[in-house]
Amino acid sequence: MRLQILGSGSRGNAALLWADETVILIDAGLPIRTLTDRVEKAGIGFKGIDHVVVTHGHLDHSRSSGIMAKRHGATLHCAQRIQEHRSVSRAPEKRDLPINGSTTLEPRRGSEPVTLTTVKIPHDCDPTVAFRIEHGGRTLSFLSDMGEPREDAGRALAGAGLLVLESNYDDELLRGGPYPDALKARVRGAGGHLSNDQMAVMLTRLAGPDLHTVVLAHLSEKNNRPEIALRTARATLEQLGRKDVEVLVAEQDRPLSPILV
């Protein structure tokens, strides 16, 4: 498998996953023109996406999911609760995403199926899930929009070779930043996002022996800095004796290069 983050941040999130001949779009929160352009530049042509999977209903993750599924003839997998949302409803084929369960993403071409397991995580859009995706003996864990660290999520998502992990805000920058107090409380709360320090807690739980790459995702443009998040993650891995693990930061306006899982 290989993963390419197409964009990550408060203005929209999306990633492409190749599993042999099967192509999966993980979240589709970028505006449709931006997302279409980045998908095409990634080498995905007409009807090239097989499945669209959505972590939750907030628009920065679901905005273009229905129309992308329709254009590509893809199956859209999301929680039953959000299937009538305008952003999702255009998809001609929708399937319920099990919560704290597994489903099989069947290939349209002759490759092995992909196993997708969801793990419910705290966020103020219920339900929000993280993904554990397995194919060909490789595992990707994809965790974003989580209000607080959870041991059960750590257990369920541990063991991946590639980990995408939210590192949304720095506590000091958020406290002194431009957000109104109510929004600051929402970001810090159990229904909000992971801080850099909370990311470090989850990274400690998720850094198994097979881990080779961590991608820090959903960084706030106003309340975080890439160098702070990177420093926190690298210090955590050093404490774990895992200086060998590569750490990258996903960007809002520029896709990352594809990463092998």
N, C-alpha and C positions, 0 to 999 in steps of 0.2 A: 504494500500500500504506500501511497504518497499523498501528502496533504499540502494544500496551498491556501494560506489565509489571504482572502481577497480584500479584506478591510475589517478593522476592529476598533470600536470606540462608541461613544454615545450617539454619533450620527449614523451608525449602521454597522452591522456585522454579517459576514458571510465567509464561508470557506468551501473549497472543493476537495473531495477525497476520491482518489482513484484506487479501486480494488480490482486489479487486473483490468478487465474490460468494463467493469461496472463503475459508473460515475455518480457520486452522491454530493448534493449541495447541502451543506450544514448551515442552517439559518439563511435568510434572504432578506436582511434588513436594510441593505443599501437601496437607494433610489433605482428604479428599474433601468434607466439609461446607463447609470454608472455600473450597475451589476452586469447588465448585458455586455457592455464594453469590456469589463474585466474578465468575464467568462470567455468571450471570444478571443481575447488576447492570451488566455490560458490554453487555447487550442481546442476548445469545445465548440463544435459546430451545431448545425440544425439537428434537433432531436437528440442531442448528445448527452443530456442529463437523464439518468434513470430514476433517481429518487431524490426528493426534497424532504429533509427532516428538520423540524422546528423545535427548538428548546422551550419556547414559551411565546405568549401572545403579544408582548410589547413590540411596538412597531419597529424599533431598531434591530429586531431579530426576525420579524415576520412580514415586514412591509410589502415585499415583492414576491412572497412565496407562492401565492396562488397563480399569478400571471406567469411566473417562470415555469411552474409545473405544467400549465396549459400550453405554453409555447413549445416545451420540449416533450410533451406527451409523457411526463414523469408522474409517478405516484407520490402524492404528498402525505407524509406521516406527521401527525400532530395530535395533541390531546383532544379528545372528543369535545371538550368544553369550548374550544376556540374555533371549531370547524365552520361556524356560521359568521365568524368575523369577516369583514369586508376584504381584508388582506389575504385571507385564506380561501374564501368561498369560490373563487374563480377556478380553482383546480377541478378538473372533471373527475379525477379519481383520488379519493381521500381514504385513508385508513386510520383507525384509532391507534394512537401510540400508547402501548401499555405503560402504566406508571409503576415503577419498581418491578419491572418485568422485562422480558426479552421478546424480540421479533426478528424475523428473517427478511432481509432485503434481497429479493430474487433478482438475478441478472437478466437483462434482455438479450445478452449475448452469452456465448458458451463459457462462462467462468463460474467458479464456486460462489455460492451465496455468502452474504455478509451477515453476521450476527450483531444486532444492535441491542444493548441493554440500557435501560433508563434507570436513573437514580434520582429520586425526588429530592430537591434541595430548597432551602428557605429563600423566598423572594416574594415581593409584593405583587406577583402575578401568579395566581394559583391555577394549575400546577406549573412549576418550572422544574425542568429536569436537566441533569448532566448525562453525557453519553459515554458508554464504554463500547467500542466498536472493534470487532475481532474478525480477522480474515487471514487465511494462509499462515497461521501460527504467529501473527503479529497483532498487537493490541494498541489502540489509540484511546486515551481518555481525554474528554473534552468537557471542561467545567468553567462556566461563566455565570455571572449574575447570581451570586450566592451571598446571602446576608450575614452569615457567620460560619465559622468552621464547624464541621460536624464529623464526629468519629465514624459514624455509620457510612457516610459518603466516602470517607477515606478508605475504609475496608473494602467497599464495593468497587472502587475505581483504581485501587492499587495494582501494580504489576505491569503497567504500560511501558512500552518503549518510547513513545512520544506522548507528552502531556501538554495540553493547552489549558492554562490556568489563569483565572482572573487575578489582576493586581490593580484594582481600580483607583485607589486614592492613597495619598500620604496624609496621616493624621494632622500634622502641623500645617500643611498647605490647605487642607480642608477647613481647619479652624480659622485660619486667617484669610480665606478666600472670599470670592464675591457672592457665593450662594446665600440666600436668606436662611435664617435659623431653622425654619421648618424643613427646608430641603436638606440642609446639613444633617439634621436629625434623621431624616429618611435614609440618606446614604449610609450613615453610621449604624442604623438600626438593623434588627434581625431580618427585615424585609428588603434590605438595601444591597450593598456590594461589599466585596472583600477589600480591606486595606492591604497595603504592602506587608504589614506585620501579620495580618491574618492569612495572607497568601503564604507566608513563611511557615505558619502552623500547618496548613494543608500540604505544603510541599514536603514537610517532614514526614507526614503520614503517607504520601504518595510516591516517594522516591525509592522505588524498589530496585533490585539488582539489574533489571533489564532496561531501566531508564537511561536513554542516551541524549534526549533533547527536551527542553522545556521552552514553551512559547508563552510569554506573559501577554495577556490579552485584556481588552476593554479598559485600557488606561484612560483616565480622565484627562482631558486637555487642560482643564483649569486647576485641578486638584492633585496632579501628580507630575512626575518627570521621569522619563525613561531611565536616566542614570540612577535615580533613587531606587526604582523597582529592580533594576539589574543588580545593583549593589546588594540589596536585601536578599535576592534569590541566590546570588553567588556565595554570599557569606553563609547562608543556610546550608547550601550544598557542601561547602568546605567543612562546616561543623559535622556533617554527616560522612565525611571522608569521600565525597563524590565530586571532587574538582574536575573529573573527566566529563561531566555532563555539560553539554552546550546549552547556553541560555540566550534566547532571542526575544525581541519585543515586537509584537504585531503593531502595525501602523494603521491609522485611519485612512490616509489618502494614497497609500502605495501598497500594492500586494507584496508579500514576502515571496521569495523563491520557493519552489516546491521542496518539501522535506520528506525524506524516506521515514516510514514508520518503523 
